């Protein structure tokens, strides 16, 4: 029972951190986009990630656990890399970067879903919703390439 609980908590934290990384990326590009349609998509995605953070946190509380933030070093390096990668970029290039970030999220959550050994339906639902959201978000940017 304890091992399954640890598996569930670990998976929830991976979901939480996936959404956190999405928010970091969004915060780094949102002010650099001029196209109002692209900006709207990015703002919608930000709200989605914020909801995933909230939902993961609620389930973690049910398990008597606390969310694990991404490490400061990873956060700082991600922000620095995003800052450099978005310097003097066109909206088209930013849309491509956002797609790549969504694709990375798809790969990470798919890998974790395949490795998940727990059976908590609420966690599986959250992970599958995150996966579907990442896939949808990736598709939304295609028209701006």
C-alpha atoms as an extended CHARMM CRD file, in Angstrom:
* protein
*
       145  EXT
         1         1  UNK       CA              0.0000000000        0.0000000000        0.0000000000  PROA      1               0.0000000000
         2         2  UNK       CA              2.7900000000        2.4180000000        0.9290000000  PROA      2               0.0000000000
         3         3  UNK       CA              4.6580000000        1.6300000000       -2.2870000000  PROA      3               0.0000000000
         4         4  UNK       CA              1.5460000000        2.2990000000       -4.3820000000  PROA      4               0.0000000000
         5         5  UNK       CA              0.9830000000        5.5640000000       -2.5380000000  PROA      5               0.0000000000
         6         6  UNK       CA              4.5830000000        6.6040000000       -3.2680000000  PROA      6               0.0000000000
         7         7  UNK       CA              4.0870000000        5.6820000000       -6.9500000000  PROA      7               0.0000000000
         8         8  UNK       CA              0.9860000000        7.8460000000       -7.0930000000  PROA      8               0.0000000000
         9         9  UNK       CA              2.6530000000       10.7890000000       -5.3630000000  PROA      9               0.0000000000
        10        10  UNK       CA              5.6720000000       10.5450000000       -7.6670000000  PROA      10              0.0000000000
        11        11  UNK       CA              3.4600000000       10.4860000000      -10.7650000000  PROA      11              0.0000000000
        12        12  UNK       CA              1.3860000000       13.4220000000       -9.5180000000  PROA      12              0.0000000000
        13        13  UNK       CA              4.5420000000       15.4250000000       -8.9830000000  PROA      13              0.0000000000
        14        14  UNK       CA              5.6850000000       14.6390000000      -12.5220000000  PROA      14              0.0000000000
        15        15  UNK       CA              2.3310000000       15.9340000000      -13.8040000000  PROA      15              0.0000000000
        16        16  UNK       CA              2.7170000000       19.0070000000      -11.5960000000  PROA      16              0.0000000000
        17        17  UNK       CA              6.2370000000       19.6770000000      -12.8620000000  PROA      17              0.0000000000
        18        18  UNK       CA              5.1860000000       19.1760000000      -16.4860000000  PROA      18              0.0000000000
        19        19  UNK       CA              2.5810000000       21.9120000000      -16.0700000000  PROA      19              0.0000000000
        20        20  UNK       CA              5.1220000000       24.0720000000      -14.2530000000  PROA      20              0.0000000000
        21        21  UNK       CA              7.5480000000       23.8080000000      -17.1650000000  PROA      21              0.0000000000
        22        22  UNK       CA              4.7670000000       24.8030000000      -19.5410000000  PROA      22              0.0000000000
        23        23  UNK       CA              4.0860000000       27.9050000000      -17.4620000000  PROA      23              0.0000000000
        24        24  UNK       CA              7.7650000000       28.8510000000      -17.4010000000  PROA      24              0.0000000000
        25        25  UNK       CA              7.9190000000       28.6250000000      -21.1970000000  PROA      25              0.0000000000
        26        26  UNK       CA              4.7550000000       30.6540000000      -21.5900000000  PROA      26              0.0000000000
        27        27  UNK       CA              5.9480000000       33.3630000000      -19.2300000000  PROA      27              0.0000000000
        28        28  UNK       CA              9.1250000000       33.6830000000      -21.2800000000  PROA      28              0.0000000000
        29        29  UNK       CA              7.3560000000       34.1950000000      -24.6210000000  PROA      29              0.0000000000
        30        30  UNK       CA              4.0270000000       35.8590000000      -23.9160000000  PROA      30              0.0000000000
        31        31  UNK       CA              5.4340000000       39.3790000000      -23.9480000000  PROA      31              0.0000000000
        32        32  UNK       CA              7.3130000000       38.7740000000      -27.1900000000  PROA      32              0.0000000000
        33        33  UNK       CA              4.3460000000       37.8130000000      -29.3680000000  PROA      33              0.0000000000
        34        34  UNK       CA              2.7290000000       40.4600000000      -31.5580000000  PROA      34              0.0000000000
        35        35  UNK       CA              0.0840000000       38.3470000000      -33.2970000000  PROA      35              0.0000000000
        36        36  UNK       CA             -3.0810000000       38.6450000000      -31.1880000000  PROA      36              0.0000000000
        37        37  UNK       CA             -4.3340000000       35.1890000000      -32.2040000000  PROA      37              0.0000000000
        38        38  UNK       CA             -1.1020000000       33.5210000000      -31.1300000000  PROA      38              0.0000000000
        39        39  UNK       CA             -1.1010000000       35.5290000000      -27.8990000000  PROA      39              0.0000000000
        40        40  UNK       CA             -4.6740000000       34.3980000000      -27.2120000000  PROA      40              0.0000000000
        41        41  UNK       CA             -3.7190000000       30.7360000000      -27.6930000000  PROA      41              0.0000000000
        42        42  UNK       CA             -0.7540000000       31.1520000000      -25.3580000000  PROA      42              0.0000000000
        43        43  UNK       CA             -2.9210000000       32.8110000000      -22.6970000000  PROA      43              0.0000000000
        44        44  UNK       CA             -5.4690000000       29.9860000000      -22.9530000000  PROA      44              0.0000000000
        45        45  UNK       CA             -2.6670000000       27.4650000000      -22.5360000000  PROA      45              0.0000000000
        46        46  UNK       CA             -1.4610000000       29.3290000000      -19.4560000000  PROA      46              0.0000000000
        47        47  UNK       CA             -4.9070000000       28.9690000000      -17.8710000000  PROA      47              0.0000000000
        48        48  UNK       CA             -4.9030000000       25.2590000000      -18.7300000000  PROA      48              0.0000000000
        49        49  UNK       CA             -1.5190000000       24.6900000000      -17.0810000000  PROA      49              0.0000000000
        50        50  UNK       CA             -2.6090000000       26.6450000000      -14.0050000000  PROA      50              0.0000000000
        51        51  UNK       CA             -5.6360000000       24.3450000000      -13.7190000000  PROA      51              0.0000000000
        52        52  UNK       CA             -3.4160000000       21.2650000000      -13.9830000000  PROA      52              0.0000000000
        53        53  UNK       CA             -1.2460000000       22.6250000000      -11.1640000000  PROA      53              0.0000000000
        54        54  UNK       CA             -4.3330000000       23.1530000000       -9.0290000000  PROA      54              0.0000000000
        55        55  UNK       CA             -5.8160000000       19.7330000000       -9.8400000000  PROA      55              0.0000000000
        56        56  UNK       CA             -2.5440000000       17.8950000000       -9.1510000000  PROA      56              0.0000000000
        57        57  UNK       CA             -2.1580000000       19.7930000000       -5.8810000000  PROA      57              0.0000000000
        58        58  UNK       CA             -5.6860000000       18.7970000000       -4.7670000000  PROA      58              0.0000000000
        59        59  UNK       CA             -4.9860000000       15.1170000000       -5.3740000000  PROA      59              0.0000000000
        60        60  UNK       CA             -1.6200000000       15.3720000000       -3.6290000000  PROA      60              0.0000000000
        61        61  UNK       CA             -3.3950000000       16.7960000000       -0.5890000000  PROA      61              0.0000000000
        62        62  UNK       CA             -5.6930000000       13.7290000000       -0.5800000000  PROA      62              0.0000000000
        63        63  UNK       CA             -2.5370000000       11.6350000000       -0.2870000000  PROA      63              0.0000000000
        64        64  UNK       CA             -1.2230000000       13.8310000000        2.5200000000  PROA      64              0.0000000000
        65        65  UNK       CA              1.6100000000       14.9810000000        0.2750000000  PROA      65              0.0000000000
        66        66  UNK       CA              2.9220000000       18.3090000000       -0.9240000000  PROA      66              0.0000000000
        67        67  UNK       CA              3.8000000000       19.2430000000       -4.4800000000  PROA      67              0.0000000000
        68        68  UNK       CA              7.4530000000       19.1440000000       -5.4710000000  PROA      68              0.0000000000
        69        69  UNK       CA              8.4930000000       22.2040000000       -7.4240000000  PROA      69              0.0000000000
        70        70  UNK       CA             11.0160000000       21.7800000000      -10.2090000000  PROA      70              0.0000000000
        71        71  UNK       CA             14.5420000000       22.3710000000       -8.9950000000  PROA      71              0.0000000000
        72        72  UNK       CA             15.8180000000       25.9400000000       -8.9520000000  PROA      72              0.0000000000
        73        73  UNK       CA             18.7660000000       25.0570000000      -11.1680000000  PROA      73              0.0000000000
        74        74  UNK       CA             16.4470000000       23.5080000000      -13.7680000000  PROA      74              0.0000000000
        75        75  UNK       CA             14.1260000000       26.5080000000      -13.5450000000  PROA      75              0.0000000000
        76        76  UNK       CA             16.9380000000       29.0290000000      -13.9540000000  PROA      76              0.0000000000
        77        77  UNK       CA             18.5470000000       27.1310000000      -16.8390000000  PROA      77              0.0000000000
        78        78  UNK       CA             15.1540000000       26.7460000000      -18.5470000000  PROA      78              0.0000000000
        79        79  UNK       CA             14.4590000000       30.4610000000      -18.2370000000  PROA      79              0.0000000000
        80        80  UNK       CA             17.9230000000       31.3600000000      -19.5070000000  PROA      80              0.0000000000
        81        81  UNK       CA             17.6250000000       29.0040000000      -22.4550000000  PROA      81              0.0000000000
        82        82  UNK       CA             14.1120000000       30.2620000000      -23.2750000000  PROA      82              0.0000000000
        83        83  UNK       CA             15.3130000000       33.8410000000      -23.0760000000  PROA      83              0.0000000000
        84        84  UNK       CA             18.1370000000       33.1930000000      -25.5290000000  PROA      84              0.0000000000
        85        85  UNK       CA             15.9550000000       31.0720000000      -27.8340000000  PROA      85              0.0000000000
        86        86  UNK       CA             13.2840000000       33.7720000000      -28.0940000000  PROA      86              0.0000000000
        87        87  UNK       CA             15.5770000000       36.7420000000      -28.6940000000  PROA      87              0.0000000000
        88        88  UNK       CA             14.5740000000       38.5670000000      -31.8640000000  PROA      88              0.0000000000
        89        89  UNK       CA             12.2400000000       35.7560000000      -32.9060000000  PROA      89              0.0000000000
        90        90  UNK       CA              9.2730000000       36.2110000000      -35.1830000000  PROA      90              0.0000000000
        91        91  UNK       CA              5.8220000000       35.1200000000      -34.1010000000  PROA      91              0.0000000000
        92        92  UNK       CA              6.1750000000       32.1980000000      -36.4960000000  PROA      92              0.0000000000
        93        93  UNK       CA              9.3870000000       31.0920000000      -34.7800000000  PROA      93              0.0000000000
        94        94  UNK       CA              7.7930000000       31.4740000000      -31.3450000000  PROA      94              0.0000000000
        95        95  UNK       CA              4.8280000000       29.3620000000      -32.4860000000  PROA      95              0.0000000000
        96        96  UNK       CA              7.3250000000       26.6940000000      -33.5530000000  PROA      96              0.0000000000
        97        97  UNK       CA              9.0770000000       26.8670000000      -30.1580000000  PROA      97              0.0000000000
        98        98  UNK       CA              5.7300000000       26.5070000000      -28.4030000000  PROA      98              0.0000000000
        99        99  UNK       CA              4.9250000000       23.4690000000      -30.5590000000  PROA      99              0.0000000000
       100       100  UNK       CA              8.2640000000       21.9360000000      -29.6550000000  PROA      100             0.0000000000
       101       101  UNK       CA              7.5530000000       22.5280000000      -25.9630000000  PROA      101             0.0000000000
       102       102  UNK       CA              4.1330000000       20.9070000000      -26.3140000000  PROA      102             0.0000000000
       103       103  UNK       CA              5.7080000000       17.9720000000      -28.1490000000  PROA      103             0.0000000000
       104       104  UNK       CA              8.2310000000       17.5250000000      -25.3570000000  PROA      104             0.0000000000
       105       105  UNK       CA              5.3180000000       17.5070000000      -22.9100000000  PROA      105             0.0000000000
       106       106  UNK       CA              3.5730000000       14.8250000000      -24.9990000000  PROA      106             0.0000000000
       107       107  UNK       CA              6.6970000000       12.6550000000      -24.9470000000  PROA      107             0.0000000000
       108       108  UNK       CA              7.2580000000       13.0800000000      -21.2090000000  PROA      108             0.0000000000
       109       109  UNK       CA              3.6770000000       12.4120000000      -20.1310000000  PROA      109             0.0000000000
       110       110  UNK       CA              3.3570000000        9.4500000000      -22.5300000000  PROA      110             0.0000000000
       111       111  UNK       CA              6.5370000000        7.9150000000      -21.1140000000  PROA      111             0.0000000000
       112       112  UNK       CA              5.3040000000        8.4070000000      -17.5600000000  PROA      112             0.0000000000
       113       113  UNK       CA              1.8590000000        6.9930000000      -18.3600000000  PROA      113             0.0000000000
       114       114  UNK       CA              3.4610000000        3.8900000000      -19.8610000000  PROA      114             0.0000000000
       115       115  UNK       CA              5.6270000000        3.4090000000      -16.7700000000  PROA      115             0.0000000000
       116       116  UNK       CA              2.9320000000        4.2020000000      -14.1940000000  PROA      116             0.0000000000
       117       117  UNK       CA              2.2580000000        1.1430000000      -12.0300000000  PROA      117             0.0000000000
       118       118  UNK       CA             -0.5510000000        2.6290000000       -9.9560000000  PROA      118             0.0000000000
       119       119  UNK       CA             -4.2650000000        2.3020000000      -10.4860000000  PROA      119             0.0000000000
       120       120  UNK       CA             -5.6880000000        5.5800000000       -9.1980000000  PROA      120             0.0000000000
       121       121  UNK       CA             -8.3210000000        6.5290000000      -11.7850000000  PROA      121             0.0000000000
       122       122  UNK       CA             -8.2660000000       10.1920000000      -10.7650000000  PROA      122             0.0000000000
       123       123  UNK       CA             -4.5280000000       10.3940000000      -11.4370000000  PROA      123             0.0000000000
       124       124  UNK       CA             -4.8690000000        8.5060000000      -14.7250000000  PROA      124             0.0000000000
       125       125  UNK       CA             -7.6450000000       10.8670000000      -15.7810000000  PROA      125             0.0000000000
       126       126  UNK       CA             -5.5130000000       13.9100000000      -14.9270000000  PROA      126             0.0000000000
       127       127  UNK       CA             -2.5200000000       12.5040000000      -16.8290000000  PROA      127             0.0000000000
       128       128  UNK       CA             -4.6450000000       11.6460000000      -19.8630000000  PROA      128             0.0000000000
       129       129  UNK       CA             -6.2400000000       15.1080000000      -19.8220000000  PROA      129             0.0000000000
       130       130  UNK       CA             -2.7710000000       16.6710000000      -19.7000000000  PROA      130             0.0000000000
       131       131  UNK       CA             -1.6600000000       14.4920000000      -22.6070000000  PROA      131             0.0000000000
       132       132  UNK       CA             -4.7290000000       15.4260000000      -24.6560000000  PROA      132             0.0000000000
       133       133  UNK       CA             -4.1720000000       19.1000000000      -23.8380000000  PROA      133             0.0000000000
       134       134  UNK       CA             -0.5140000000       18.9670000000      -24.8840000000  PROA      134             0.0000000000
       135       135  UNK       CA             -1.4750000000       17.2690000000      -28.1560000000  PROA      135             0.0000000000
       136       136  UNK       CA             -4.2380000000       19.7990000000      -28.8280000000  PROA      136             0.0000000000
       137       137  UNK       CA             -1.9670000000       22.7280000000      -27.9800000000  PROA      137             0.0000000000
       138       138  UNK       CA              0.7130000000       21.4440000000      -30.3350000000  PROA      138             0.0000000000
       139       139  UNK       CA             -1.8310000000       21.2370000000      -33.1520000000  PROA      139             0.0000000000
       140       140  UNK       CA             -3.1280000000       24.7620000000      -32.5150000000  PROA      140             0.0000000000
       141       141  UNK       CA              0.1980000000       26.3050000000      -33.4930000000  PROA      141             0.0000000000
       142       142  UNK       CA              0.5600000000       24.5030000000      -36.8340000000  PROA      142             0.0000000000
       143       143  UNK       CA             -1.4140000000       27.1410000000      -38.6920000000  PROA      143             0.0000000000
       144       144  UNK       CA              1.1360000000       29.7900000000      -37.6550000000  PROA      144             0.0000000000
       145       145  UNK       CA              4.2140000000       28.0670000000      -39.0640000000  PROA      145             0.0000000000
